[in-house]
């Protein structure tokens, strides 16, 4: 806009800094928008190019483009030990960044001993704990094996898993079947009832679903998620619509896949579990994000995951490195009889949904869940709109009706997090800190600042 | 005495808000000292000096807000800390009607929310200012950059970037501008063309200089089109007058602008040549006030030279009225004779020991102009300052006057961790008492600057102290000439007429301009 042009139009100002200047403009009747500016986080610097000559903006555009192009489809099911690459015989995968048995939180330990007995590595839970403590089990993060697991995120070799393929890029990801609510392994519950349920999932649910899937053919998860967003889900803390859509797609095939009574039981189980789709949405988003992991020089966050002790993130420019900080405690609403004192710090790989522009980032699509934090529906819109400030682009397929079908914010740029001090919002469930009890509440949490500062430091080292 | 600390992690507030809150807390009963600061290393130093650096404060990060309070009892301190929280909360602007829009955190987000934005007002701390200004330029906004402590390199880069895109970069350290009748920064309420007749377009590399000439034109019922502030360094050799030239071009092309008025401290020779050459690119008559600069070079370019801010505004008005600029000089000469007579009377009230001028300035350019005028009348070497014309005349201690002294209270040594004197009169008031106690003080002078964004009642804030000083002087049987000049207009939020009345009532001699006050002071103090 040439300078002369400014002289012939009303002043519409953006004020950054002292509020008094915004006030005085308002007093004079000029239009002004005050920016809620704050200094960048400690250690921030302007980074635009890596030492190897990669332009970071260009790399980020490429990374986001790859995520957008990804087309995750549920192509089948299998047994973890047989299908997941690198899955060892005495190996247990867990959520979040790497962790030792000694540092594992209560729910994750509970799930480990439950899985060890389930696998037949121990006859009782004490023996299982001893086995784990003596190094008899190898622990590795799900994320090191193209896998994602909610809450404790425990995957042991005989557990059945969904297989999701990103049709565009050919990469494949895995996730277990969701166990439902109540006393379940992923919240650290173990016991005969828990194991019986897991056995039912392995012996009845899995074969029926697998057979059904072979007759439906691949299920397009991207399109299913896109529809669910228009039905009030953000596919992290609310999966009610997506689960229903999944039933609609699978039901006709399911009733011929097994006996009538079994298919009835399966449909009832899925129907009673609003979060059945969560594991699928996680595997779908993981499949979409993986192609971005190998974009050189990109400052996009490719993983956010928690193990209940640490919160870890990874960025494309520094692959294979976790940047961790203590997992935060979630603020939320508590199930009757529980309070913040019972809560385990943030846990689970489900924050992969936020990493890929869903979950908390798509809150605006799911106003119903703001009740978890006692907020109003406008809070849902605010959360999503704020996340645009730290992301590189927007989804094409995943849109929000309440924002006039704007795409959800996609591709967290660690530089923008540092510059604005805005930390990603995560919607999540809350586990009891003692093993074996289960879910105590749900709420909203911000990813810890220190992860981003550490990742940014590493980025600085490879930049000019 | 007990000291308590409250750390609010990741809570950011701008420094002005924090200083205002801290000021309110210190005034509470039973509170000895308090600090409300972000936990930066520099602020921790301040806390340490104030004996407020507790272990918790030491551990705070630069992103944390630190509230440290020392008081008589736990109750006092607890109450004060609660008060801080309340003050901070009420400092946040009320959420707009559209509660779904988060308040934007970046310029880009603001432009997104208000798509037809055309200018950014930037007043963040200096080390971040260049980045924010660059973001604004990238977003297609003109920039008014109030922040100081921006490097010359950044200034040059921003201005070149702005020039390429046809965008104005006013500042860094731009105190004032008036664009389309809207006052930016510390500016006054003036008449605008259209509809007011006049059509004076102004470019100034001086904030208070711009305020002085625009206010003076308003008093003469002359309208201005635009008043562009470029920041004080624009005409330096490094910056090369980029924005003065760009703004000039725009005013030359502007159909409403008939007369041009330039204000600056003397530019480097090369830059002066370029600026004056640009003036010749249009038929519009220009009045140029390069304070302390050479008259001949200006006149050689066909422009009219003015030696003081007052003269510049009077000549510009005369040009607008198609009058003869020489008439202005003649009438100023006449006034000078009157001032001389007035000085004789005032001199009679002073003792022999009372020999010195003490100017307590809030406007940097007023302080500069004062040194030029007094220097000419009393000898350039005789005028001391913390912002001197020549290095040899620098005060050894800015807090201690020596001989004739002109103190710029807006300089860094006075504003670290404190508001600008145009906002916070505390330091100047303290200095008034200090000067009154000095038996050698003859004249105490204040520039009272009005306008948007500054103190709501600067004259009122000064007169209580002036009365206190006078009571003391009475007890010593001494009289000091209190002198002031009000820079502002009757339509300013503070109303210049009311402000002048308050000063007169307190026995202060109210002068029509900074230059007039300096002439009078010069006549009073001129050795016989």
Contacts between the chains, C-beta under 8 A, distances in Angstrom:
chain1	res1	chain2	res2	distance
A	1	B	118	6.6
A	1	B	140	6.3
A	1	B	142	7.4
A	1	B	166	6.3
A	1	B	167	6.9
A	2	B	166	4.1
A	2	B	250	7.4
A	3	B	142	7.3
A	3	B	166	6.2
A	3	B	167	7.3
A	3	B	168	5.3
A	3	B	246	6.3
A	3	B	247	6.8
A	3	B	249	7.5
A	3	B	250	3.7
A	4	B	250	4.8
A	4	B	253	5.0
A	4	B	254	5.9
A	6	B	118	5.9
A	6	B	119	7.1
A	6	B	142	5.6
A	6	B	168	6.8
A	6	B	179	6.7
A	6	B	180	7.6
A	7	B	179	7.3
A	7	B	180	6.4
A	7	B	225	7.2
A	7	B	226	5.8
A	7	B	250	6.8
A	7	B	254	5.5
A	7	B	256	7.9
A	8	B	180	7.8
A	9	B	118	6.4
A	9	B	180	7.4
A	10	B	180	6.9
A	11	B	118	6.8
A	11	B	119	6.1
A	11	B	179	6.2
A	11	B	180	5.6
A	11	B	182	4.5
A	12	B	114	6.2
A	12	B	116	5.5
A	12	B	117	4.8
A	12	B	118	5.4
A	12	B	119	7.4
A	13	B	117	6.9
A	13	B	118	7.7
A	13	B	119	5.1
A	13	B	120	7.0
A	13	B	121	5.6
A	13	B	184	7.9
A	14	B	107	5.9
A	14	B	110	4.4
A	14	B	111	6.6
A	14	B	114	6.9
A	14	B	117	5.0
A	14	B	119	7.3
A	14	B	120	4.6
A	14	B	121	7.2
A	14	B	136	6.9
A	14	B	141	6.4
A	15	B	120	7.6
A	15	B	121	4.6
A	15	B	123	7.9
A	16	B	107	6.2
A	16	B	110	7.9
A	16	B	120	6.3
A	16	B	121	6.9
A	16	B	122	5.0
A	16	B	123	7.1
A	16	B	124	5.8
A	16	B	132	5.3
A	16	B	136	7.6
A	17	B	14	6.3
A	17	B	121	7.3
A	17	B	122	5.9
A	17	B	123	3.1
A	17	B	124	4.3
A	17	B	132	8.0
A	17	B	146	7.0
A	17	B	147	7.0
A	18	B	14	5.9
A	18	B	16	5.2
A	18	B	123	4.4
A	18	B	146	7.5
A	19	B	14	6.9
A	19	B	16	7.5
A	19	B	17	6.8
A	19	B	91	7.5
A	19	B	93	6.6
A	20	B	16	6.8
A	20	B	453	5.3
A	21	B	121	5.0
A	21	B	123	6.1
A	21	B	146	7.2
A	21	B	184	7.4
A	21	B	185	6.7
A	21	B	453	6.1
A	22	B	93	7.6
A	22	B	121	7.6
A	24	B	183	6.9
A	24	B	452	3.8
A	24	B	453	4.8
A	25	B	121	7.4
A	25	B	182	6.7
A	25	B	184	7.7
A	27	B	452	6.8
A	27	B	493	7.3
A	28	B	182	5.5
A	28	B	183	6.3
A	28	B	189	8.0
A	28	B	452	6.9
A	30	B	182	4.7
A	31	B	114	7.3
A	32	B	121	7.9
A	33	B	104	6.8
A	33	B	110	5.0
A	33	B	113	6.2
A	33	B	114	4.6
A	33	B	117	6.9
A	34	B	93	6.1
A	34	B	103	7.1
A	35	B	103	7.4
A	35	B	104	5.2
A	35	B	105	6.8
A	35	B	106	6.8
A	35	B	107	6.4
A	35	B	109	7.6
A	35	B	110	5.0
A	36	B	102	7.9
A	36	B	103	3.9
A	36	B	104	6.6
A	36	B	105	5.4
A	37	B	105	6.6
A	37	B	106	7.3
A	37	B	124	6.1
A	37	B	132	7.2
A	38	B	12	3.6
A	38	B	105	7.2
A	39	B	12	6.8
A	39	B	38	7.9
A	39	B	62	7.6
A	39	B	63	7.8
A	39	B	124	7.5
A	39	B	125	6.9
A	39	B	128	5.6
A	40	B	128	7.2
A	41	B	63	5.9
A	42	B	61	6.1
A	42	B	62	4.9
A	42	B	63	6.1
A	46	B	131	6.7
A	376	B	99	7.7
A	378	B	99	4.3
A	378	B	100	4.6
A	381	B	100	3.7
A	381	B	101	7.9
A	382	B	99	7.3
A	382	B	100	5.9
A	382	B	101	7.3
A	382	B	102	4.6
A	385	B	100	7.1
A	385	B	101	6.4
A	385	B	102	5.2
A	386	B	102	4.4
A	386	B	105	7.5
A	388	B	109	7.1
A	388	B	112	7.7
A	389	B	104	7.6
A	389	B	105	5.4
A	389	B	106	5.8
A	389	B	108	7.7
A	389	B	109	5.1
A	419	B	106	7.4
A	420	B	105	4.8
A	420	B	106	5.8
A	421	B	10	7.0
A	421	B	12	7.1
A	421	B	63	6.9
A	421	B	105	7.6
A	422	B	105	5.9
A	449	B	10	7.1
A	449	B	63	7.5
